[in-house]
């Protein structure tokens, strides 16, 4: 299903929410239509480049989101107020940012990002859309967020993901990792995004960091969140060797090679996938 069809299906689902009788009916309809998945999948496609043809469908989604938000605010149900309304608001910011991209392209996205009076969520989704498009001249903006201590974590995360499209700047990502290494919350959030981009860049500037992480990196059962596994794949990518590590002390074990092959397959599948975060 292409982006237009997904957006139209999402708009139809939102129309169904306008017909509900009460909060319980709204929640049941939401789940039956699997709106959470449908909404984010449609809006992810709408963020990308060359979306001019999506403008009518995006405008319709935006209008219906505003109407559904107003409708949901009439319900006093705690679940609707706590979970559904914030999700709808995030969708509306994402749709509005995508609509700007469809109408005015990269220049429009830059305008939204620079507007400090705009809602934070809207600015973030415009920033993420710019990262999805990664135009050649946008690197200085991404670098600014990567190099500024205290910059909003969501924007830094999007900039770290965008860096994979700008060869020659791996050192900026390595410096960011070193700066946030001791902040465990930031490291858990930003670390995988930094290491994802370093893998895609395949730059030897990352080798010293990988070698440190082999013995001091965080381990995790999920391959995409395991610093040691990412370091092992990175070292093999740059040097051709399977190095010993705190996770796999014996690198010649057949299971180690199989695990790294599986990790590489996963990393290759995700090399062009930029994941949004919840902006509070």
N, C-alpha and C positions, 0 to 999 in steps of 0.2 A: 504494500500500500504506500503510495507516494505522500509527500508532505501535505499537499492540498486535501487529499482524502482524509488524512489523519486529523487535520485541523477541522474539517467539516464534521467529522464524527465526534470530535471533542465538543464542538459547538452544539451539536444535537444533544449530547449528554448533558450539557449545561442547561439547555432548554428544558430538559426533563426535570431538573432540580427546581425550576421556577413553578412547576405544577404540583409540587408536593404539598401535603396537607399539614404536616407537623414535623418536628425535629426527628422523630423516629422514622418517619417515612423518608425524609431526606437522607438520613444515614443509610437506610436499607437500599435506597436507589443508588446512592454513591457507590456502595460496595458491589451491587449487582452489575453496574456498568463498568466496574474496575476503573473508575475515573482517575485515581492517582497515577496509575501506570499510563493510561491513555493521554492524560494531560502533559506529563513530563516528556513522553516520547514525541508527541506532536510539537511541543515547544522547542525541544532540542533540535529537530529538523529545521524549524523556522529561524533559528539563530544563525544559520550558516550563510555563506556567500551566495550571491545570485538568487535572492529570494523575492525579487520584485513582483513576480507573478503571484506570490502568496499574500499580497497586500489586502485584497478583498476578504479572504478567509480570516486573516489575522485581525482585521478590523471587526469582523463579526464576533470572533472569539473575545476580543477585548470588550465589546459592548455587553455581551452576555455575562462575562465575568463581573462587570460592574453591577449588573442587575442582580446576579445571584448573591454577591456580597451584601447588597442592600437587603435582599430577602432574608438571608441567613442572620443578619443582625437583629431581625425582629424576633428570633427565637432566643429564649433565655436558657436553653439547655446547656449545661456546662461542657459537655463533650463537643457540641457544635462550636461554642465560643472558643474553646481551648485548642481544638485540633482542626476543624473544618475551615473556620474563617481565616486563620493564618495561612493555611494552604492555598485558599482562594486568593488571598492578597499576594502571595508569592507568585502564583500563576499570572495575576494581573500585571505585576511589575515585569515579569518575563515576557508576557505578550506585548506590553507597551514598548519595551526595549526592542523586541523583534520587529515590531511595526515601524519603529524609527529606522531600523536597519533596512527594511524593505523599501521605505519611502526615500530615505536620504543617504543610505549607504554608510560608509566609514565615517564621513564627515558628520553625519547625524549622530552616530554613536559617540564620537569624540565630544560632541556638544553636550549630550546627556551626562557623560562621565564627568565633565568639567563643571557641571551645574551643582554646586554644593547645596542649593535649595531643593533639589530633587530628592525624592525618597531614596534612602540608602539602597533598598532592594532594587529599585529601578536602575540606579547607577551601577550596581553590581552586575545585573544581567546585561546591561549595555557593555560593560567591561568584558564579561564572559563572551559575548557575541563578537567583540573585537578580537579576543583571543582565538575564537573559532575561525575567524577569517584571517588572522595574523598577517595583515598587510605589511609590506616591507618597511614602511616608515614608522611603524608603531613601536619598534623595539625600545626607543628611549622612554616611552611611557611605562612599559612593563619593567624596564630596568630601574626606573625611579622607585617603584613599589618594592622591588626585590632588594634595593640598597638602602631603604629608609627604615631604620629601627622604629618599631611602634606603629607601622602602617597597618591598616585593618587586615586581619588575618584572611578574610575571604578574598580580598583583592590580591593579597600576596600569593594565595593559593592559585588563583587564576593566572597570575603572572608567571608563577613557577611552571604551570602546565604549558603556557604559551611559549616559554623559553625553548621548548623542544624544536620549534620551527625556525630558530635563529642560530645557525651554526656559528661557532667561534666565541660563544659567550658562556661556555660551561663553567669557567672560573667564577662567574657571578653566582651561579647556583651552589658551587662548592663553598663559597664565602658565606652564603646565606645559611647553609647547613651548619657550618662552624659557629655561626652567630646564635643559632637557636638550639644548639646541641644540648645545653644544660636545662632548657625549659621543656619539661617532659610533655606538657600538653601541646605546645606548639610543635615539638618534634614529632609527636604522634600524628598531628594533622598535616604538617607540611612535609615531613620526611619522605613519605611515599611519593608525593607529587614531585619533589626535587629529584628523587632517584629514578622515577619514571622518565623524566625529561633527560637526565644524564644518560640513561640507557639509549634513548632514541638518538641523542647527539653522537654517542660513540666517541667521545673526545678523551684523549689520553690524560687531559688535565684532571679527570676524575679518579685516576688510578690510585693516588695516595689515599684518598678518602675511602675507596673500596677496600684497600688493604687494612686500613684501621678498623673498618666495620667487620671484617672477617673475624676479628678477635674481640671487638668491643661493641658490636652492633646489637640491636634488639632482635630477638627471635619471636616468631609468631607462627601459629599453625597455618594461617592464610598466607599463601605465597606472595600476594601483592602487598602485604603489610610487613613482611619479614625483611629487615634490613640486611641480615646476613645472606639470605638467599639472593637478594638483589645484588649484593656485593659480589657473590660468587659468580653470578651470571655476567656481571660487568667485567670482572677480572678475566673470565674465559673469553669474553667478546674482544677484549683489548690485547690479550697475551696468548690466547689459545690453550692455556693450562687450567686445570682444575686445582685450586689451591686448598690446603687444609683450613679448617675454620672451627669455631666453637660449636657449630651445629653438626658438621661432618668432619670429625678429626682425621678420618682415613679417606682421602680424596679418590683412591683407586677403586673403592667399592662400586660395583655395578649400580647399586641403588642410588648412589650419589649422582652419577651421570644421568640416570633416568629422571631423577628429581629436577635436575637443572634443565634437561630438555623440556620437561613439562612446564617449568617456570618460564623458559624462553618462549614457548608457544603461547602462554598466557600473555606475556609482555608484548609480544608481537600483535596479538589480537587487540590490545588496548592502546597501541601507540598513537592512534588518532582520536582517542575518546577523551574528551574533557568533561569532567563531572562537576555539576553545580553543587554548592553547599547551601545549607539553611542559613540565611542571613538574619540575625536578630537585631 
